[in-house]
Amino acid sequence: MSSDAGALQGEEEDTPAGGPSTRGGHRLAAVNKCSRQWALRYYWYYRPVGDKPYRLWGTLLHTCYEYFYAAMMPDPPEWFRKTALIDRLREQASVIAEPVRSQLLNMTADNFTAYRLRYADDHLLMEPVYIEEEFAATLEEIDPISEDEVRDEIGRTKAAVFRVSGLETRALEAGARVEAEYRALKSLDREIVTCRPDLIWRLKKNRTQWIRDYKSLGRSRVNYRTGALFRWTSDDGEESGEFSVNWQVLLNLKIVRARLGLGNIRGFDIQRVTRQPPYDFDRNTLTIPGDAYKHAGRVARELVAHENRVTLQIESGQKPAYRPSECQTQFGLCDYIHVCKAPSQHEMLARLNDPRRFTRNVQEALRIRERLKVVA
């Protein structure tokens, strides 16, 4: 990948919107959770055949909302002009068998009808600016490391170690370790990270621009008696912290502001939708904690460093480690759990290369790897 992070943003693609970004929040979170899962999905590019129904339904809803706002644009994207919404939905739903496929398509149609009725006046209030467009920034842009920062951290470390040990040699050794760690992080300046926001929109009355993310929520987030979403704020006015410190939210803000300018993106809002009738919707502006936002860039830098270490291990012939704690999460079983449960290395490979279980797009894996290369 060229070191010009702006090269990714603005590329013409004759494909529908959506999909993961090149090196986005989900990918970086994956390498932190389980190196083996990351390697299978993002290095070797094994993808499970089919999809989980709840995940596919979220994709179908995102597609409907993309088309809803693309229709408002004076110059709609190529994917909007080329492919009708119903054809796109049928294509996406084809990965899952009947009768679940038809059930999901009918639920999607009902939800989208309710959404359009609720937000019929959106075209009077807002203007869509970017829909599922990929943005990229270098780590230096979202997390600048100055010489003053390095010097101050070395000084603090040396003083703390000397205060505890009373030994100048230990203080000097600790300072040298800190400097080496910072130099290693600094060497990643030209690496890029990316994001693909659901929507960037402009408020007509004052021209401020916002990032929006759609969140489809299950029964645990609604009042089971009424079907309505739980309140966004508590009785004491405290905002739900579920999204304000969300890793993807923080990274999107950092990257998009680096590309479009800090003053050009006012903030972030969340569009909540329920997954079951009666469908309920609301929108809420996030209050982003300053400390979490400030440190998001450094977290991204550390995750890129970890990703590079795992890549080096793989290319050196080592096996990426796995974490049993990630085999089952709140979202269900890991897509690769049956691979990890195989009784032998031979059986693991057999399961990975079983076309009934996984597909593998080698060319896509190589293309992404090439795009992420740093040019000196």
Residue pairs with C-beta under 8 A, 6 or more apart in sequence:
1 7
1 8
1 22
1 192
1 370
1 371
1 372
1 373
1 374
1 375
2 375
3 138
3 190
3 192
3 374
3 375
5 136
5 137
5 138
5 141
5 192
5 258
5 259
6 136
6 259
7 136
8 22
8 134
8 135
8 136
8 192
8 194
8 371
9 133
9 134
9 135
9 136
9 259
11 134
12 78
13 78
14 78
14 79
14 82
15 79
16 63
16 79
16 83
16 88
17 63
17 66
17 70
17 77
17 79
17 131
17 132
17 133
18 59
18 62
18 63
18 66
18 132
18 196
19 132
19 196
20 26
20 27
20 196
21 27
21 134
21 194
21 195
21 196
22 134
22 136
22 192
22 194
22 368
22 371
22 372
23 192
23 193
23 194
23 304
23 307
23 372
24 193
24 194
24 195
24 196
24 248
24 251
25 195
25 247
25 248
25 251
25 252
26 248
27 38
27 42
27 307
28 193
28 251
28 300
28 303
28 304
28 307
29 247
29 303
30 37
30 38
30 41
30 42
31 38
31 42
31 303
31 306
31 307
31 310
32 303
32 306
33 323
33 326
34 322
34 323
34 326
34 334
35 310
35 313
35 320
35 321
35 322
35 323
36 319
36 320
36 321
36 322
36 336
36 340
37 322
37 326
37 334
37 335
37 336
38 307
38 310
38 320
39 310
39 314
39 320
40 46
40 336
40 339
40 352
41 47
41 335
41 336
42 368
43 310
43 311
43 314
43 365
44 360
44 365
45 360
45 361
45 362
45 364
45 365
45 368
46 336
46 352
46 358
46 359
46 360
47 358
47 359
47 360
47 361
48 335
48 336
48 357
48 358
49 95
49 355
49 356
49 357
49 358
49 359
50 95
50 96
50 97
51 59
51 95
51 96
52 332
53 96
53 100
53 104
54 218
54 275
56 92
56 93
56 95
56 96
56 104
57 104
57 107
57 108
57 216
57 275
58 216
59 92
60 89
60 92
60 93
60 104
60 105
60 108
61 108
61 111
61 112
61 214
61 216
61 273
62 132
62 198
62 214
63 85
63 88
63 89
63 92
64 85
64 89
64 108
64 111
64 112
64 115
65 112
65 115
65 198
65 199
65 214
65 271
66 80
66 131
66 132
66 198
66 199
67 80
67 85
67 88
68 112
68 115
68 116
68 119
69 122
69 128
69 131
69 199
69 201
70 76
70 77
70 80
70 128
70 131
71 80
72 122
72 123
72 127
72 128
73 80
73 127
73 128
73 131
77 131
89 105
89 108
90 105
93 101
93 104
93 105
94 101
96 104
107 275
110 277
110 279
111 273
111 279
114 279
114 281
115 273
115 279
115 281
118 281
119 281
124 204
125 203
125 204
125 205
126 201
126 202
126 203
126 204
127 201
127 202
127 204
128 199
128 200
128 201
129 200
129 201
129 202
129 209
130 197
130 199
130 200
131 198
131 199
131 200
132 196
132 197
132 198
132 199
133 196
133 197
133 200
134 194
134 195
134 196
135 194
135 195
135 196
135 197
135 255
135 256
135 259
135 260
136 192
136 193
136 194
136 255
136 259
137 192
137 193
137 194
137 254
137 255
137 258
137 259
138 189
138 190
138 191
138 192
139 188
139 189
139 190
139 191
139 192
139 193
139 297
139 300
139 301
139 304
140 189
140 190
141 258
142 193
142 254
142 255
142 258
142 296
142 297
142 300
143 297
143 298
143 300
143 301
145 182
145 185
145 186
145 189
149 182
150 179
150 182
150 183
150 186
153 178
153 182
154 175
154 178
154 179
154 182
155 175
157 174
157 175
157 178
158 171
158 172
158 174
158 175
159 171
160 174
161 170
161 171
161 174
161 175
162 168
162 170
162 171
165 171
184 305
185 301
185 302
185 305
188 301
188 304
188 305
188 308
190 374
190 375
191 304
191 308
191 372
191 374
192 372
193 251
193 255
193 300
193 304
194 255
195 248
195 251
195 252
195 255
195 256
197 211
197 212
197 213
197 252
197 256
198 212
198 213
198 214
198 271
199 211
199 212
199 214
200 209
200 210
200 211
200 212
200 256
200 265
201 209
201 210
201 212
202 208
202 209
202 210
203 209
203 210
208 266
209 260
209 264
209 265
209 266
210 265
210 266
210 267
210 268
210 269
210 285
211 252
211 253
211 256
211 265
211 267
211 268
211 269
212 268
212 269
212 270
212 271
212 283
213 243
213 248
213 249
213 252
213 268
213 269
213 270
213 271
214 271
214 273
215 243
215 270
215 271
215 272
215 273
216 273
216 274
216 275
217 229
217 272
217 273
217 274
217 275
218 275
218 276
219 275
219 276
221 229
221 230
221 272
221 274
222 228
222 229
222 230
222 274
222 276
222 280
223 229
223 230
227 274
227 276
227 277
227 278
227 280
228 280
229 272
229 274
229 280
229 281
229 282
232 239
232 240
232 272
232 282
232 284
233 239
233 240
239 284
239 286
239 287
240 284
243 249
243 270
243 286
244 286
244 287
244 288
244 289
244 292
245 289
245 292
247 296
247 299
249 268
249 286
249 288
250 288
250 292
250 293
250 296
251 296
251 300
252 268
253 265
253 267
253 268
253 288
253 293
253 296
254 293
254 296
254 297
254 300
256 265
257 264
257 265
267 285
267 286
267 288
268 285
268 286
268 288
269 283
269 284
269 285
269 286
270 283
270 284
270 286
271 281
271 282
271 283
272 280
272 281
272 282
272 283
272 284
273 279
273 280
273 281
274 280
274 281
310 320
313 319
313 320
314 320
322 340
326 334
327 333
327 334
327 337
327 340
328 334
328 337
334 340
338 351
338 357
339 348
339 351
339 352
340 348
342 348
342 350
342 351
351 357
351 358
352 358
352 360
353 360
